[in-house]
Amino acid sequence: MSKEEWYNLGQASQKLGRSRSYVSLWLRRHKGEVPENMILEGGKSKLISAQGIEWIRDRIKKEGVLVSNKGANGDQHLESQLLGVTLLTIHFTGRVRGKLVV
């Protein structure tokens, strides 16, 4: 049986090709989503397994496509008709999705 490799969060971020704080911030935003057996916590430090890094890699942005929780993908725009012209009113909450019809 092979030994599982463990990394601190900064090392995990680098393995993902991101800034050193990326995995730490990702885990904070997605609290409780990563399976418990992939994270080790002791005092102020956390370790993540190689399998955990791959688990996160499968759930982060890939080629501009957002893979995230339902709340982040909610409808964030409102289209209204005025005199036969479709207007786009944007309710900005950090991400904007919509279309401009002229």
DSSP file (Angstrom, degrees, kcal/mol; ACC not computed):
  #  RESIDUE AA STRUCTURE BP1 BP2  ACC     N-H-->O    O-->H-N    N-H-->O    O-->H-N    TCO  KAPPA ALPHA  PHI   PSI    X-CA   Y-CA   Z-CA
    1    1 A M              0   0    0      0, 0.0     2,-0.2     0, 0.0     0, 0.0   0.000 360.0 360.0 360.0 130.3    0.0    0.0    0.0
    2    2 A S        -     0   0    0      1,-0.1     2,-0.3     0, 0.0     0, 0.0  -0.498 360.0-112.1 -83.3 149.9    1.5    3.4   -1.0
    3    3 A K        -     0   0    0     -2,-0.2     2,-0.2     1,-0.1    -1,-0.1  -0.584  30.1-118.6 -79.4 139.2    1.8    6.3    1.4
    4    4 A E        -     0   0    0     -2,-0.3     2,-0.4     1,-0.0    -1,-0.1  -0.571  25.7-128.9 -74.7 138.5   -0.4    9.3    0.8
    5    5 A E        -     0   0    0     -2,-0.2    45,-1.9     2,-0.0     2,-0.3  -0.742  23.0-160.6 -90.2 138.4    1.5   12.5    0.1
    6    6 A W  E     -A   49   0A   0     -2,-0.4     2,-0.3    43,-0.2    43,-0.2  -0.923   7.0-172.1-121.7 145.6    0.5   15.6    2.2
    7    7 A Y  E     -A   48   0A   0     41,-2.4    41,-2.8    -2,-0.3     2,-0.1  -0.952  26.5-115.2-133.6 149.6    1.2   19.3    1.4
    8    8 A N  E  >  -A   47   0A   0     -2,-0.3     4,-2.3    39,-0.2    39,-0.2  -0.404  44.1-101.5 -75.1 168.7    0.8   22.5    3.3
    9    9 A L  H  > S+     0   0    0     37,-0.7     4,-2.2     1,-0.2    14,-0.4   0.830 121.4  54.2 -66.3 -32.7   -1.7   24.9    1.7
   10   10 A G  H  > S+     0   0    0      2,-0.2     4,-2.0     1,-0.2    -1,-0.2   0.916 110.4  46.5 -64.9 -43.2    0.9   27.1    0.1
   11   11 A Q  H  > S+     0   0    0      2,-0.2     4,-2.3     1,-0.2    -2,-0.2   0.895 110.9  52.9 -64.5 -40.1    2.5   24.1   -1.6
   12   12 A A  H  X S+     0   0    0     -4,-2.3     4,-1.4     2,-0.2    -2,-0.2   0.906 107.5  51.8 -61.6 -41.9   -0.9   22.9   -2.7
   13   13 A S  H  <>S+     0   0    0     -4,-2.2     5,-2.6     7,-0.3     4,-0.3   0.916 109.5  49.5 -60.7 -43.6   -1.6   26.3   -4.3
   14   14 A Q  H ><5S+     0   0    0     -4,-2.0     3,-1.4     1,-0.2    -1,-0.2   0.886 106.0  55.8 -64.7 -38.2    1.7   26.2   -6.1
   15   15 A K  H 3<5S+     0   0    0     -4,-2.3    -1,-0.2     1,-0.3    -2,-0.2   0.816 108.2  49.7 -62.3 -28.7    0.9   22.7   -7.4
   16   16 A L  T 3<5S-     0   0    0     -4,-1.4    -1,-0.3    -3,-0.3    -2,-0.2   0.505 118.9-115.2 -85.2  -4.9   -2.3   24.2   -8.8
   17   17 A G  T < 5S+     0   0    0     -3,-1.4    -3,-0.2    -4,-0.3     2,-0.2   0.795  77.0 118.4  76.7  28.1   -0.3   27.0  -10.5
   18   18 A R  S   <S-     0   0    0     -5,-2.6    -1,-0.3     1,-0.2    -2,-0.1  -0.597  72.8 -71.1-117.9 177.7   -2.0   29.7   -8.3
   19   19 A S    >   -     0   0    0     -2,-0.2     3,-1.9     1,-0.1     4,-0.4  -0.273  53.3-102.9 -66.6 159.8   -0.8   32.2   -5.7
   20   20 A R  T 3  S+     0   0    0      1,-0.3     4,-0.3     2,-0.1    -7,-0.3   0.752 120.5  48.2 -59.8 -26.6    0.3   30.8   -2.3
   21   21 A S  T 3> S+     0   0    0      1,-0.2     4,-2.5     2,-0.1    -1,-0.3   0.459  83.8  97.9 -93.2  -0.2   -2.9   31.8   -0.6
   22   22 A Y  H <> S+     0   0    0     -3,-1.9     4,-2.7     1,-0.2     5,-0.2   0.923  84.6  42.2 -57.3 -53.2   -5.3   30.4   -3.2
   23   23 A V  H  > S+     0   0    0    -14,-0.4     4,-2.8    -4,-0.4    -1,-0.2   0.895 113.7  53.3 -65.2 -39.8   -6.1   27.0   -1.5
   24   24 A S  H  > S+     0   0    0     -4,-0.3     4,-1.7     1,-0.2    -1,-0.2   0.939 113.9  42.1 -59.0 -47.4   -6.5   28.6    1.9
   25   25 A L  H  X S+     0   0    0     -4,-2.5     4,-2.2     2,-0.2    -2,-0.2   0.888 113.2  53.4 -67.0 -39.0   -9.0   31.2    0.5
   26   26 A W  H  X S+     0   0    0     -4,-2.7     4,-1.8    -5,-0.3    -2,-0.2   0.921 108.8  49.2 -61.7 -44.2  -10.7   28.5   -1.6
   27   27 A L  H  < S+     0   0    0     -4,-2.8    -1,-0.2     1,-0.2     6,-0.2   0.871 110.1  51.7 -64.3 -36.0  -11.2   26.3    1.5
   28   28 A R  H >< S+     0   0    0     -4,-1.7     3,-0.8    -5,-0.2    -1,-0.2   0.902 112.6  44.9 -66.0 -40.8  -12.6   29.3    3.5
   29   29 A R  H 3< S+     0   0    0     -4,-2.2    -2,-0.2     1,-0.2    -1,-0.2   0.775 120.5  40.5 -73.3 -26.1  -15.1   30.1    0.7
   30   30 A H  T >X S+     0   0    0     -4,-1.8     3,-2.1    -5,-0.2     4,-0.5  -0.283  83.9 177.9-118.1  45.5  -16.1   26.4    0.3
   31   31 A K  T <4  +     0   0    0     -3,-0.8    -3,-0.1     1,-0.3    -4,-0.0  -0.227  68.1   8.4 -55.4 129.6  -16.1   25.4    4.0
   32   32 A G  T 34 S+     0   0    0     -5,-0.1    -1,-0.3     2,-0.1     4,-0.1   0.413 100.6 101.4  82.9  -2.0  -17.2   21.8    4.6
   33   33 A E  T <4  +     0   0    0     -3,-2.1    -2,-0.1    -6,-0.2     3,-0.1   0.857  60.2  79.8 -84.1 -35.6  -17.2   20.8    0.9
   34   34 A V  S  < S-     0   0    0     -4,-0.5     5,-0.1    -7,-0.1    -2,-0.1  -0.559  96.8-102.5 -74.8 130.9  -13.8   19.0    0.7
   35   35 A P    >   -     0   0    0      0, 0.0     3,-2.1     0, 0.0     4,-0.3  -0.256  28.6-124.2 -54.0 137.4  -14.1   15.4    2.1
   36   36 A E  G >  S+     0   0    0      1,-0.3     3,-1.4     2,-0.2    -2,-0.1   0.781 105.9  64.6 -57.8 -32.5  -12.7   15.3    5.6
   37   37 A N  G 3  S+     0   0    0      1,-0.2    -1,-0.3     3,-0.0    15,-0.1   0.535  97.4  58.1 -72.7  -3.0  -10.2   12.5    4.8
   38   38 A M  G <  S+     0   0    0     -3,-2.1    11,-2.3    13,-0.1     2,-0.4   0.495 101.5  60.8-100.6  -6.6   -8.4   14.9    2.4
   39   39 A I  E <   -B   48   0A   0     -3,-1.4     2,-0.4    -4,-0.3     9,-0.2  -0.973  59.9-166.2-125.5 135.2   -7.6   17.6    5.0
   40   40 A L  E     -B   47   0A   0      7,-2.8     7,-2.9    -2,-0.4     2,-0.4  -0.988  10.2-166.7-117.5 128.7   -5.6   17.3    8.2
   41   41 A E  E     +B   46   0A   0     -2,-0.4     2,-0.3     5,-0.2     5,-0.2  -0.947  14.4 165.2-117.4 135.4   -5.8   20.1   10.8
   42   42 A G  E >   -B   45   0A   0      3,-2.8     3,-2.1    -2,-0.4     2,-0.3  -0.861  64.0 -50.3-148.9 112.1   -3.5   20.6   13.7
   43   43 A G  T 3  S-     0   0    0     -2,-0.3    -1,-0.0     1,-0.3     0, 0.0  -0.454 121.5 -19.2  62.8-123.7   -3.4   23.9   15.6
   44   44 A K  T 3  S+     0   0    0     -2,-0.3     2,-0.3    -3,-0.1    -1,-0.3   0.500 122.5  84.3 -94.3  -4.8   -3.1   26.7   13.2
   45   45 A S  E <   - B   0  42A   0     -3,-2.1    -3,-2.8   -37,-0.0     2,-0.4  -0.738  54.9-165.3-106.2 150.9   -1.8   24.6   10.3
   46   46 A K  E     - B   0  41A   0     -2,-0.3   -37,-0.7    -5,-0.2     2,-0.4  -0.961   2.4-161.0-127.3 146.0   -3.6   22.5    7.7
   47   47 A L  E     -AB   8  40A   0     -7,-2.9    -7,-2.8    -2,-0.4     2,-0.4  -0.943   4.9-158.0-122.6 149.4   -2.4   19.9    5.4
   48   48 A I  E     -AB   7  39A   0    -41,-2.8   -41,-2.4    -2,-0.4    -9,-0.2  -0.983  17.7-123.4-128.4 140.4   -4.1   18.6    2.2
   49   49 A S  E  >  -A    6   0A   0    -11,-2.3     4,-2.0    -2,-0.4   -43,-0.2  -0.312  26.4-111.6 -76.5 162.7   -3.5   15.3    0.5
   50   50 A A  H  > S+     0   0    0    -45,-1.9     4,-1.9     1,-0.2     5,-0.1   0.873 123.4  54.1 -59.6 -36.7   -2.5   15.0   -3.1
   51   51 A Q  H  > S+     0   0    0    -46,-0.3     4,-2.0     1,-0.2    -1,-0.2   0.875 105.9  52.6 -64.5 -37.7   -5.9   13.5   -3.7
   52   52 A G  H  > S+     0   0    0      2,-0.2     4,-2.3   -14,-0.2    -2,-0.2   0.870 106.1  53.2 -65.3 -38.2   -7.5   16.6   -2.1
   53   53 A I  H  X S+     0   0    0     -4,-2.0     4,-2.6     1,-0.2    -2,-0.2   0.924 110.7  46.7 -63.0 -43.8   -5.5   18.9   -4.4
   54   54 A E  H  X S+     0   0    0     -4,-1.9     4,-1.9     2,-0.2    -2,-0.2   0.867 108.7  56.0 -65.9 -35.5   -6.9   17.0   -7.4
   55   55 A W  H  < S+     0   0    0     -4,-2.0     4,-0.4     2,-0.2    -2,-0.2   0.918 111.3  43.4 -61.2 -44.2  -10.4   17.2   -5.9
   56   56 A I  H >X S+     0   0    0     -4,-2.3     3,-2.0     1,-0.2     4,-0.7   0.920 108.6  58.3 -67.3 -43.5  -10.0   21.0   -5.8
   57   57 A R  H >< S+     0   0    0     -4,-2.6     3,-0.7     1,-0.3    -1,-0.2   0.867 102.7  54.8 -54.4 -37.7   -8.5   21.1   -9.3
   58   58 A D  T 3< S+     0   0    0     -4,-1.9    -1,-0.3     1,-0.2    -2,-0.2   0.645 112.3  44.0 -70.3 -13.9  -11.6   19.4  -10.6
   59   59 A R  T <4 S+     0   0    0     -3,-2.0     8,-0.2    -4,-0.4    -1,-0.2   0.397  94.3  89.4-114.9   1.9  -13.8   22.1   -9.1
   60   60 A I  S << S-     0   0    0     -4,-0.7     5,-0.1    -3,-0.7     8,-0.1  -0.453  92.8 -64.9 -94.8 172.9  -12.0   25.3   -9.9
   61   61 A K        -     0   0    0     -2,-0.1     2,-0.5     5,-0.1     5,-0.2  -0.277  50.1-169.6 -57.7 134.1  -12.4   27.5  -13.0
   62   62 A K  B >   -C   65   0B   0      3,-1.5     3,-2.0     1,-0.1    -1,-0.0  -0.980  68.0 -23.1-129.1 119.2  -11.4   25.8  -16.2
   63   63 A E  T 3  S-     0   0    0     -2,-0.5     3,-0.1     1,-0.3    -1,-0.1   0.861 126.6 -49.7  50.2  42.8  -11.0   27.8  -19.4
   64   64 A G  T 3  S+     0   0    0      1,-0.2     2,-0.5     0, 0.0    -1,-0.3   0.484 106.8 126.4  81.8   2.5  -13.4   30.5  -18.1
   65   65 A V  B <   -C   62   0B   0     -3,-2.0    -3,-1.5    -5,-0.1     2,-0.5  -0.845  55.8-135.8 -97.7 126.7  -16.2   28.1  -17.0
   66   66 A L        -     0   0    0     -2,-0.5     2,-0.6    -5,-0.2    -6,-0.1  -0.690  19.6-175.5 -84.8 125.0  -17.3   28.6  -13.4
   67   67 A V        +     0   0    0     -2,-0.5     2,-0.2    -8,-0.2    -6,-0.0  -0.941  39.2 115.0-117.0 105.0  -17.7   25.4  -11.4
   68   68 A S        -     0   0    0     -2,-0.6     2,-0.0     1,-0.1    -8,-0.0  -0.754  63.8 -49.8-153.0-167.3  -19.1   26.5   -8.1
   69   69 A N    >>  -     0   0    0     -2,-0.2     4,-0.7     1,-0.1     3,-0.7  -0.303  53.5-106.1 -78.7 165.9  -22.0   26.4   -5.7
   70   70 A K  G >4 S+     0   0    0      1,-0.2     3,-1.1     2,-0.2     4,-0.1   0.859 114.6  61.6 -60.4 -38.8  -25.6   27.2   -6.7
   71   71 A G  G >4 S+     0   0    0      1,-0.3     3,-1.0     2,-0.2    -1,-0.2   0.841 101.1  52.7 -59.4 -35.5  -25.6   30.6   -5.0
   72   72 A A  G <4 S+     0   0    0     -3,-0.7    -1,-0.3     1,-0.2    -2,-0.2   0.718 108.2  51.9 -73.6 -20.0  -22.8   31.9   -7.2
   73   73 A N  G << S+     0   0    0     -3,-1.1    -1,-0.2    -4,-0.7    -2,-0.2   0.232  81.1 129.7-102.0  14.3  -24.7   30.9  -10.3
   74   74 A G  S <  S-     0   0    0     -3,-1.0     2,-0.3     1,-0.2    -3,-0.0  -0.172  75.0 -80.3 -65.4 162.4  -28.0   32.6   -9.5
   75   75 A D        +     0   0    0      1,-0.1    -1,-0.2     2,-0.0    23,-0.1  -0.488  49.9 176.2 -65.8 122.7  -29.7   34.9  -12.0
   76   76 A Q        +     0   0    0     -2,-0.3    15,-1.2    21,-0.2     2,-0.3   0.074  52.2  60.0-121.2  23.2  -28.0   38.3  -11.7
   77   77 A H  E     -D   90   0C   0     13,-0.2     2,-0.4    19,-0.1    13,-0.2  -0.978  58.6-149.8-146.5 162.2  -29.7   40.3  -14.4
   78   78 A L  E     -D   89   0C   0     11,-2.1    11,-2.4    -2,-0.3     2,-0.4  -0.992   8.5-157.9-135.3 124.5  -33.1   41.5  -15.4
   79   79 A E  E     -D   88   0C   0     -2,-0.4     2,-0.4     9,-0.2     9,-0.2  -0.856  14.9-176.3-101.2 137.2  -34.3   42.1  -18.9
   80   80 A S  E     -D   87   0C   0      7,-2.0     7,-2.8    -2,-0.4     2,-0.5  -0.978  22.1-129.6-134.1 149.4  -37.2   44.4  -19.5
   81   81 A Q  E     +D   86   0C   0     -2,-0.4     2,-0.4     5,-0.2     5,-0.2  -0.827  26.4 174.2 -97.4 130.6  -39.2   45.5  -22.6
   82   82 A L  E >  S-D   85   0C   0      3,-2.1     3,-1.7    -2,-0.5    -2,-0.0  -0.928  72.6 -24.3-139.4 113.7  -39.7   49.2  -23.2
   83   83 A L  T 3  S-     0   0    0     -2,-0.4     3,-0.1     1,-0.3    -1,-0.0   0.856 124.8 -52.6  52.9  40.4  -41.3   50.4  -26.4
   84   84 A G  T 3  S+     0   0    0      1,-0.2     2,-0.5     0, 0.0    -1,-0.3   0.480 116.1 111.4  80.9   1.6  -40.3   47.1  -28.2
   85   85 A V  E <   -D   82   0C   0     -3,-1.7    -3,-2.1     2,-0.0     2,-0.6  -0.930  66.0-131.6-112.1 130.9  -36.6   47.4  -27.3
   86   86 A T  E     -D   81   0C   0     -2,-0.5     2,-0.3    -5,-0.2    -5,-0.2  -0.697  25.5-166.2 -82.3 123.5  -35.1   45.0  -24.9
   87   87 A L  E     -D   80   0C   0     -7,-2.8    -7,-2.0    -2,-0.6     2,-0.6  -0.826  11.7-140.1-107.6 148.8  -33.1   46.8  -22.2
   88   88 A L  E     -D   79   0C   0     -2,-0.3     2,-0.6    -9,-0.2    -9,-0.2  -0.940  13.6-170.8-113.0 117.7  -30.6   45.1  -19.9
   89   89 A T  E     -D   78   0C   0    -11,-2.4   -11,-2.1    -2,-0.6     2,-0.5  -0.936  15.2-149.0-105.3 124.0  -30.5   46.2  -16.3
   90   90 A I  E     -D   77   0C   0     -2,-0.6     2,-0.8   -13,-0.2   -13,-0.2  -0.823  10.4-160.9-100.5 125.5  -27.6   44.7  -14.4
   91   91 A H        -     0   0    0    -15,-1.2     2,-0.5    -2,-0.5    -2,-0.0  -0.895  25.4-147.0 -98.2 103.1  -27.8   43.9  -10.7
   92   92 A F        +     0   0    0     -2,-0.8     4,-0.1     1,-0.1   -15,-0.1  -0.608  38.2 153.3 -85.0 120.7  -24.1   43.7   -9.9
   93   93 A T  S    S-     0   0    0      2,-0.7    -1,-0.1    -2,-0.5     3,-0.1   0.014  81.0 -70.4-129.1  26.5  -23.1   41.3   -7.2
   94   94 A G  S    S+     0   0    0      1,-0.0     2,-0.4     0, 0.0    -2,-0.1  -0.059 120.3  56.7 111.6 -33.4  -19.6   40.5   -8.3
   95   95 A R        -     0   0    0      2,-0.0    -2,-0.7   -23,-0.0     2,-0.5  -0.991  66.8-155.3-130.7 140.7  -20.3   38.5  -11.4
   96   96 A V        +     0   0    0     -2,-0.4     2,-0.4    -4,-0.1   -19,-0.1  -0.968  15.8 170.7-120.6 126.7  -22.3   39.7  -14.4
   97   97 A R        +     0   0    0     -2,-0.5     2,-0.3   -21,-0.1   -21,-0.2  -0.993  29.9  90.7-128.5 139.7  -24.0   37.3  -16.7
   98   98 A G        -     0   0    0     -2,-0.4     2,-0.3    -8,-0.1    -2,-0.0  -0.978  57.7-101.0 165.1-172.6  -26.4   38.4  -19.4
   99   99 A K        -     0   0    0     -2,-0.3     2,-0.6     2,-0.0    -2,-0.0  -0.986  16.8-135.1-140.7 150.9  -26.8   39.4  -23.0
  100  100 A L        -     0   0    0     -2,-0.3     2,-0.6   -12,-0.0   -13,-0.1  -0.932  21.1-168.4-108.2 116.5  -27.3   42.7  -24.7
  101  101 A V              0   0    0     -2,-0.6   -15,-0.1   -15,-0.2   -13,-0.0  -0.921 360.0 360.0-108.5 122.7  -30.0   42.6  -27.4
  102  102 A V              0   0    0     -2,-0.6    -1,-0.1   -17,-0.1   -15,-0.0   0.387 360.0 360.0-109.5 360.0  -30.1   45.6  -29.7
